[in-house]
Amino acid sequence: MSRHLILVTGPSRSGKSEWAEDLAAQVGNPVIYVATSQLDPADLEWRSRVQRHRDRRPKNWTTQAVPLHLASAIATAPADHCLLVDSLGTWLTNCLDQPEEDWEKTTQILLVSLQSTSNTVILVAEETGWGVVPAYPLGRTFRDRLGHLTRQISAIADTVYLVTAGYALNLSQLGTPLKNISQR
C-alpha cells in the first residue's frame, strides 16, 4: 500500500484513539505506535491512562516514544509500515516553549516529512477550540497552534475524520474543505 495520510480529530474521551487504532489495524502493514507523551513517574493518573492505551493495542505493534522529534521519526520509519501518531496535542505541548518563528519551522519540517514519506501515517489530534477562549496566554498559544496545525495537516491529508461521542464522521466525504489556511 502506498502512502496514505489520515487525520483523526475530536474532543477528549470521544473515541478518536480507538478509531485510529482500528484504522491502523486495517492497513495490513506492521504498525509503529508513535507515542508523543512523556511519562512523569509522580503522575499516577497519567501513567494509568497510558497503560490503558498500551493494554488496548495489539502485542505485535511496536511502540516508539517520540516526545519531540516527530518529523524525524516519520522520515526514518521503515518502509511499508503504518505509523500511528498519538497525539499531536501532546507533541505540541512538548514543543510549546518554542518561539513562534521556531514553531513555524518545526511545523513546516513536519509537513514536509508527512508529504515525503511512503508510509501510511495516522495522526490523532485533539479539538481544543470548541470552548471558551483560554484566559491565559499559554493556553491561547496552545489552542491556536493546534488548531492551525490540524488545519494544515487536513489540507494535505487523504482522509480526515472527526470522532465525537463515539461516532466517526468522514469529513473528507461530508465536508467542504476551506482553501485559505492562513494563521488567523
N, C-alpha and C positions, 0 to 999 in steps of 0.2 A: 504494500500500500504506500502511495506517495504521501508527501506532506499534507496534513490537514490540520488547520488551526481552529480550535474550538474555545470559545469563552463561555464560562458558566458563571452567571452573576445572580445575586439575590441577597435578601436580608439574612441576619443571623438566625440560625436554627430552622432555616427554610427547607433544607434537604439538598442544598447545592453540592456539598462534598459527596454525598451518596450518589447523586446523579452523575457527577463527574467520574466517580469510581465505576459506575455501571457502563458509562461510555468507554472508559479505558479498557474494561474487560471485553467489550465487544470488538475492539480493534483487531485483536488476534495476534498482536506482537508482544514481545516481552515488555513489561511496564516498569518504568522507573518513577517512583513516587518522590517528587521533589518537595521536601518539607522545608518551609521557609521560617519556621518558628525557632526561637532559641529557648531552651529549657532553663528555667530558674529553679534550682533544687528547693528553694523555700516556698515556691508557689505550688502547693499541692493540688489546688483545683485545676490549674492549667495542665499539670502533669497528668491528671485524671482524664481531661479532655483528649490530650494527645494519645493516651493509652487506648481510649475508646476508638479513636481513628485507626490506630495500629491493629487492634483486635478485629476490626471490620474488614481489613484488607486481606486479599489472598496471600498466603505464605510465600508463594513463588515470586511476588513482586519485590523489587529491590528498592530500598529507601535511601535517599541521598539527602543529607542535611545541607541546605544552601541558604543561610540567612542573609547573605549579601550579594554574592557574585552569580546572580541568576542568568544573565546573558551568557556568561562563560559556561555555565552548566548546560545550557541549551546548545551552544555551539560545539561543545566537545562530547555530547552524548553519543553513544554507539549507534551506528546506522541501524535502521529497521526496529527501533524501539519507540514505544509510546511514552511520552513524558506527561505526568500529571502534576501540575504545579499547584500546591495548596498552601498558602494563598497569596494573592497579590497584595492584599491589605496588610498582612503580617510582614511581607517583604518590604513594603513601603515604610512601615513603622521602623524597621531596622535601618532604613536609609533616611529617615526623617530629618536628621541633623544636617543633611547636605544643603548648602546654599542653593538658591533657585537655579543658578547657572549650571552648577554641577549636577543637580537633579535632572535638568533638561538633557544634559549629555548622557546621563545614566539611562534615561528613558529612550533616547534615540538608539543607543547601543543595544538595548533590549529589543526594540522594534526591528532593528536590522537582523539580530540573531533569530527572531521569530520568522522573518521573511526568508532567511537564508537556509534554515535547517531543512533537511529532507524527512525529518521525523514528524509524526503526529504529536502535537502538543495540545494538551487540555489545560486551560488556566481557570482557576477558581478565584473569583473576586467578590468582595463584599459590596453591597449597596449601602452607602452611609449617608447619602444626601437627601433621603426622604423625610427627614425630621427637621427639627429646628436648626438654625444656623448656630454652630458652637459659639459659646460666649468667650472663648479664649483663642488667641491667635494660633497656637499649635494645632488645636482641633480643626480650625478653619483650613489651615495649610494641609493637614491630612485629608480632610474631606475633598478639598479642591483638587489636590494632586491625584487622589484615587479616582475621582470622577473623570478627570481629564485622561488619565492613563487607560481606564477601561474604554473610554470613547475612542482613543487612538487604536487600541487593540481591536475593538469591534470593527473599525474601518478596514482592517486587513484580515480579519477572521473569515473563515469559510462559513462557520455556523456560530450563532450567538443564542444562548439560552438564558431565560430568566426563570429562576426557580423561586417560588413563593408558596407558602402554606402547603408544601409537599407536592406541588404540581410544577412540571417543567413546561415552559412555553418556548417554542422555537421562534425567536424574534426575527430570524433571518427569513422565515416564511410569512410571518404575520405582520411584521413591521415594515416601515419605510425608512431607509437609512437617511440620516441628515448628511449633507455633503460638506458642510463647514464644520471643521473640528477645531476651531480657534480656542484659545485658552480663556475665554471669558468666563 
